[in-house]
């Protein structure tokens, strides 16, 4: 059809940890999905594979983006302040010099997809013991191949038939083949005579292969050692299997590109009491409102927070204050400060300020079950009915029917009727859900309305009190959920193009 049904798979050290939904019939897919992964300290790489889903047969691999830990860590992003610690020595002390929040690092931008070569798709580790006894002439290298684990499956059974091939000083020896396993145990010792005057340049190569009775064997990974090092210091342990050095041509741009934001944050979590001075510092203007508003920790934090990190700061603040039972007073404090800076009521809460982001995050945390109860029935019906809706004459499909060609007016009329029907059901569901709306949300919006009335009391600004609430409740809560239900967990899959267009027009 000239298009694909793309989805992404995320791997950490060759283990699948996440899969996006499929975007159907699209060569420019938008996923907008976010995953938080708890990574082991020693992780080595993160890879994102883009695949084309096929209903029959195996899915096609389009390409991949591979990022090493070093690449992700190369550009520190220092959000939230490098070290925001609280210890026994005071609000800024950090016990034993251990950071509570380290600076984050990350990658953000368009990355070209690279081709996927089966010989590069290796995984697993091999357990070896390498030593050269000091006694004896000529000297002999003893290579003890103990076992391997988590090898890549190369056979249709989901396993492999692995054997190891060891090369050194122009000689090659092999272990026995262990059938149908990804965790072979060889426990074999292979010996090589060494040439004394060539030890400085010599390399020991250990390769693991999958034996095939028909056709060529499949590569499973390799590892190399300098003989000079082994002679000096015996080597034993688990070693990661690596691919052959890539000899592939540069396909940059030919397979497309993936826009990816990866952020690596290393947190050291301390016992709860270490954080109490920080929490006291943050909640002080709420619990003790007598001090000058501009000198509080919250006010200073608001001033120094950059645009790109404001979402993170708002998320953390809302969680902290919800845990203290002070989320509504926090919002009231931030809203009051923003109102004091606002002279034109038409611009109220239009920017992505800390107050706006905090209210938005508060609604997501407190109101998600409520959102599901209100919107899910209508959203599910839109996905199931797959009705054709279009208002833009330039995008209309005026296909022919048994009664003749559908006119632009007919398409527009039927589209308006469908949109009004869906929209009416959504508005009825929202208006009829007052009792289901979480109490915290209702209290927060009641307080918001009161503060707006105090700031703009004149009769000409009477509607501002309602706009301020609808700006949050509709523009930042209900409408985004209608536009992209997958991101609010209303649906498991993204919308197909037709349904996506209906949702876009509905959200508008």
N, C-alpha and C positions, 0 to 999 in steps of 0.2 A: 504493500500500500504506500510505500515511500516514507513511512514513519516507523517509530519504535514505541515500545511500552516500557520505558526505563524505570529502574529502581536502583537503589544503592545498598551495598553490604559493607559494613564497617568491621575491620579485623584489627585486633591488637596481637602482635606477635603470631600472626596466622590463625588466631582463634576468632571465630565470628562472634561479635558481641552486640550487633544491632543491624536491623534491616528497615529501610524506609518503606513506605507504601509505594505502589506502582502508579505512575502517571500515564494514563492510557493515550495512545495515538498522539505522541508529542515528541518533537526533536529539540524543544527548548523547555524542558520540564522545570517546574518550581516545586521544591519540597518544603522548605521552611521548617524542617524538623530539627529538634534539638535533643541531644542525649548527654547525660552526665554519667561518665564512666569512672568507676573506682579502679585505678590502675595499680598493679604491683610496682614496688619501688624499682625493680630492675627491668622494667619493660624496655623494649628496644625500638619498636616501630609501630606506626599506625598506618593502615592502608584503607582506602575507600575504593571499592570496585563498582563500576556502573555496568549493569546488565540489562538485557532486553528480555522481558518475560514472554515466554511462548506457552500457549495452552497445550500444544502437542510437542513432545520431544524436550530436549534439554535447553535451558535458557542460554542465550548467546552472551558472551562477555564482550562488552564494547571497549573497555579500557579501565585503567586504574590510576590513582594518585597514591604514591608511597611517600611517607614522611618518617624520617628517623627521629628518634628522641632529640638528637642534637639539632636537627632542623627546627623542630617545634620550640626548643629552648633558646634558639639563637637570638630572638628579639624579645627582650623583656618588656612587659607592658605596664608594670608597676601600678596597678589599679588599687584603690582603697587605701593607699599609703603603704609603703614597703613593710613596715612593722607596726601593727596596731596592737601592742601587748599591754597586759595589765597584770602586775605581780604584786607581791606583798609590799614592795618598796614604794608603791605609789601608782598613780593612774597611768604613768608612761613606762613603768619599769617592766623589764622582760626577764623572768627568772632564768638564771643560768645561761643567759644569752640565747635562749631558744625562741625563734620567731613563732608567733601564733598564726599570723597570715603572711606568707612569703609573697614577693612580687610575682605576678603571673607572666607567662610568656605565651606566644602564640603565632599562628599564621592566619592571615585573613586576605582573601583575594581570589582571583581566577587562576587556576592551575591547569596546565595542559594534561590531557589524558595520555598515558603511555600504553603501548600495546602490552598484552599479557602473554608472556612466553612460558609455556609449561615448565621449561628447564629452570626458570627463575622462581617458580611457585613452590619453593621447598619449605619444609618446616621440621621441627623436632630437634633432638639433641642426641649425641653419641657419647658413650662412656668409655674412656680410653685410659691406659696406663703405658707411658712411653719411658724407656730408660736405656742407657748404654753403660753396662758394667765397666768399672775402671780396670779390672783385670782382663787379661787375654789379648792375644794378637792373632789374626786381625781383630779389631774391635767389632762387636755385633750390636745392632740395634734390636731390642726386643719390643715389639708392638703388641700389647695385650688388648684385643678388642673384646670388651666385656658385654655391652648391650647397647641398644638404642631405644628411644621412646618418642611417641607422638609423631611418627613419620607420616608423610602425605599419602593418602590412599590413591593408588594408581590403577587398581583393578575394579571391575564392575561390582565386585562383592563388597567394596568399601574398605578393602585391605590392600596389602602388597605382599610380594615374595622377596624380602630384602636380603642382600648380601653386601659385604664390604670389599672394596678393592683398594689395596694399599700399594703405593708406588714410592720408590726411593732408590737413588743412585742408579737409575736405568733399569731397575728390576721391578716387576709387578707381581703381587700375590693376592689371592682372594680367599675369603672365608666360605663356609658352606652357605647354602640358601636355606632360609627359614621360611616355610610356606605359610601363607594366609595370616599375616600379623602385621601390626604397625608398631609392635613392641618386641623386636627380636632379641633373643639372648644367645650370643655366640660363644663367649668364653674361650676364644682361640688366641694363641700366641703365634705371630708371624715374625720371622727373624731375617735381618738383612745385614750382609757384611759391608762395612764402611771403608771408604778409601780416605786415608788420613789427610792427604793434601787437598781434598775437595770439600771438607766439612763446612768451611766458611760459606760456601755458596749453595750447598745442598739443601733440598727441601723435602720433607716427608708429606705426602698427599694421601689423605684418607677420603675415599668417595663411597657413597652408599647408593646402590642401584636396586631397582625392582626387576627381578628376573622374569622374562616372558618366554614361553615355549614357542610362540610364533611372533615374528617381527623383532624389532630391536628392543633392548632393555630400556626402562624408563629411569631417568636420573632422579635421585631423591635428596641429594645435597652433598656437600664436601667441606673439609676443613684442612688447613695446611699448618705445618710447624717448621721452624728453622732448626736444622740439625745441630747447629752451633749451640742453640739454647738448650736442647734436650741433653746434649753431652755435658753441659755445665750444671743443669738442674733437672732431675727427673720430673716428668709431667704426668699428673693424674687428675681426672675429674670429668665433669660433664661439659661438652663443648657444643655450641649452637652450630647446626648445619647451615651452610651458606650456598647461594647459587653460584653458577659459573659467572665470571665477569661478562657483563652484557656486551654483545656484539651487534645488537639490533640497530637499525637505522634510526635516525632522528625523525619521529613521526609527530613532532610538535605541531599542534593545531589541526592535524589531519583527522584526529578522532574526536575532536571537540574539546571542551574545557569544563571544569567543574568549579563552581564558586563555593568556597569552603571557608568556614571560620573555625579554627581549632585553638583552644586556649588551655594551657597546662598550668594548673595551680597546685603548689605543694603546701599543704596545711599541716601544721603540728597542733594537735588538739590537746589542750592541757586540762587538768581537773577543774571542775566547775568553779571553785572558789577563786581561782585566778582571774576570772572574768568579772567578778563583782564590782571592782572599782570602775571598770569601763562602763558597765551597765548603770552604775550610780551616776557617772558623769553624763551619760546620754539622757537619763530620765530626770535629771535634776531640774531642768526648766519646766517639766510637766508637774513634778511633785512639789517643787518650791518655786513658784512663778514670780517671786519678788525681784530676782536679779535682772539687770538690763538685758533685753532680748538679743542684742547684737553680740554679746560676749559669751553666749552659751556654746557648749560643744556642738549642739545641733545647728546653730546659726553658722558657726565657723565651717562645719562640715558641708553645709549647703553652699557656702561661698566658694569653697575650694574644689568641689566636685565638678569634674569635666563632663561634657555632654555624653561622651561615649561610655562613661562608667556610671552615669546617673541611674540607669536601670538596675545595676548590681547593688548600688548603695541603697536604693529604695527597697529592693527585695530583702536585703539583710535587715534594714531598719524595721520593716513591717513584721518580719519574723521575730526579731528581738522584742518588740513592743507587744506583739500578740502573746508571747510567752510571759510577759509581765502583766498582762491584762490591761495594757495602756494603749492599745492600737487606736481607739477613737480619739483620746486626748492628743496623740502624736499627730494625727491628721488635722485636728483642730489647730494645733500649734503651727504646722506648716502652711495651712490654708490662710490663717490669720496673717502670717508674714507676707504671703503672696498678695493678699488683698490690700495690705498697706502699701505695697509697691505699685498697685494697678490704678491708673487714673481713668482709662477708658474701659467701661464695662464690656464693650464688644470684644476686647482682647482677653477677657478673663479666662484663665486656665487653658489658653490655646497653645501655649508653649509646652515643651517637654521638660518642665521644671521638676524639682524634687517633690514638690507637693502633688503635681499631676501624676507623676510616675508612682508615687506612694499610694495614692487613691486607686490607681489602676491595678497595682499589685495586690492591694488589700481586697479589691473586688474578686480577683482571680482566686486568692487563697480562701476567702470566706464564702464566696458566692458560686463556686463551680458546680456543686450539686444542684443548687437552685437553677442555674443556667441550663443544666441538662434537663431538669424537669420541665422547664418552660419551653425550650426550643426543640428538644429532640423529636417529638412527634411530627412537627411540621417539616423539619429538616429531613427526617427519614422518608416522608411522603414525597418531597421534591426529588430525592435520589431515586426512589422507586418508580415514579411516574415518568421521569426523563422527558418532560414536555419541551417542545421547541419554543423558546422565548427570545425575541429580538426586537429592539426599537430603533436601532441605527439602520437607515436605508442602505448604507454602503456595505453592511454585513449580512443583509437578509438573503436567505436561500429561497428564491421564488420557484420552488419545484412544481412540477405539473401533477395534477391529480386526475381522477376519472372525470371530474366535472370541468376540467380545463386548468389553465395556469392560475396559481394563487397570486392575487394582486398584493401590492405593497400595503394597501389599506387594510386588506383582510388579515395579513400577518400581524400588522401593528395592532389591529383591534383584538385579535385573539391573544396576543402577547400582553396587552394591557389588562385584559380580563383575567388572565392567569396570574399576573403579578399582583393585581388588586386582591385576588382571592387568597394567595399565599400571604400577602402583607396583612390582610385583614385577620387571618388566623393567628399570625404572630402577635399583632397588636392586642387582639382579644386575650391571647394566652398571657401576655405581659400584664395587661390591666387587671386580669382576673387572678393574678398570682400574689396579690399584696400580702395575704396571710402566710404565704410560703417564703416570702423574701426574708433572709436571715435578719434577726433582730439587730445584730451589730451593724449591718448595712443601713438599716432604717434609722438607727440612732445617729450614724455618721452623716447621713444625708440631711437629717433634721437639723443637726448642728451646722452643716454647711449652709443650708438655707438661712438660718438665723444670722450667721456671720455676714452673708451677702446683703441681707436686709439692713444690718447695722452699717455696712460700708457704703451702700447706695440706697438711702432711705427715700429719695424723692419719688413722686408718683410716676415720672417719666421712665424710671428704671424698674418699674414693678415686675416686668417679665424676666429680669436678670436672675432673680431667685430660682426660676424654673429652668432657664437656659443653663445655669451653672450645674444643675443636677442632671439634666438630660445630656449635657456635654459629656459627662462621665458615663451615665447609665446606658446611653444609646451609642455614642460615638466610640467609646473605649471598652464597651462590654458586650452588648447585644449585637451590634453591627459587625464587629470583627469576627464574632463566632458564626454569624450567618455567612460571611464571606469565605472563611476557611474553617469549616467544621472540624477537619482533621486535627488542627493545631489546638483545639479546645477539647479534644477527645470526644466529640459528638459522633464521629464516624471513624471506623478503622482505616478506611481508604480515602485517598483524595478523589475529588469529583472528576468525572470525565468532562471533556470540553463543553458539551452541551449543558450539562448540569452546572458546571462552573460558571458559565455565562449567565444562567438564571440567577445563581447566588450573587454574582457581582451586581447585576441590575437591581436585585432585591435589596442588597446592602446599601446601594446608592440611594 
